[in-house]
């Protein structure tokens, strides 16, 4: 069911400072930079900064799936509870989150028809 980690989204209440930090750490500029979300393509994986994400929830990892609705249904059958219902933010991408039974951890799924693995060409200074 799970195709591997695709995206990690960090809360970024100070978006400008967060963008500056990750630009320096990664050694690349964001490919998408808007007041509501900033995305970096790191070897084909998404590192996202969300100024509206709850800081207390922390970073959320999104696991690739072929069908977000089916994945959420299976997670609910396993005892998870809905954290964020499946939505489509654009480009046919569909995301949702649950809280896992037992751990309480937030677990995200992403159905991303445009995902493409890419080699890391220029790692940042810390890599």
Residue pairs with C-beta under 8 A, 6 or more apart in sequence:
1 65
1 70
1 71
1 74
2 63
2 64
2 65
2 71
2 109
3 63
3 64
3 65
3 66
4 63
4 64
5 45
5 61
5 62
5 63
5 64
6 45
6 46
6 62
6 63
6 64
6 110
6 112
6 115
7 45
7 46
7 47
7 48
7 61
7 62
7 95
7 108
7 110
7 112
8 45
8 46
8 47
8 48
8 59
8 60
8 61
8 62
9 46
9 48
9 49
9 50
9 53
9 59
9 60
9 62
9 108
10 18
10 47
10 48
10 49
10 50
10 53
10 59
11 50
11 51
11 53
11 54
11 55
11 57
11 58
11 59
12 18
12 19
12 38
12 49
12 50
12 51
12 53
13 51
13 55
15 35
15 38
15 49
15 51
18 38
18 49
19 30
19 33
19 38
19 49
22 30
22 40
22 47
22 49
23 29
23 30
23 40
24 124
24 125
25 124
25 125
25 126
26 40
26 42
26 47
26 123
26 124
27 122
27 123
27 124
27 125
27 127
28 40
28 41
28 42
28 122
28 124
30 38
30 39
30 40
30 49
31 39
31 40
31 41
32 38
32 39
33 39
35 51
36 50
36 51
36 52
37 48
37 49
37 50
37 51
38 48
38 49
39 46
39 47
39 48
39 49
40 46
40 47
40 48
41 118
42 120
43 117
43 118
43 119
43 120
44 115
44 116
44 117
44 118
44 119
46 62
53 60
57 106
58 106
60 97
60 106
60 108
61 107
61 108
62 95
62 108
62 109
62 110
63 71
63 107
63 108
63 109
63 110
64 109
64 110
64 111
64 112
64 115
65 71
65 109
65 110
65 111
66 111
67 111
68 86
68 94
68 95
68 96
68 109
68 110
68 111
69 86
69 94
71 96
71 109
71 111
72 82
72 86
72 96
72 98
72 109
75 98
75 100
75 107
75 109
76 82
76 98
78 101
79 100
79 101
79 102
80 98
80 99
80 100
80 101
80 107
81 98
81 99
81 101
82 96
82 97
82 98
82 99
83 97
83 98
83 99
83 106
84 95
84 96
84 97
84 108
85 96
86 94
86 95
86 96
87 94
87 95
87 96
88 94
89 95
91 113
91 114
92 112
92 113
92 114
93 110
93 111
93 112
93 113
93 114
94 110
94 111
95 108
95 109
95 110
95 111
96 108
96 109
97 106
97 107
97 108
97 109
98 106
98 107
99 105
99 106
99 107
100 106
100 107
120 127
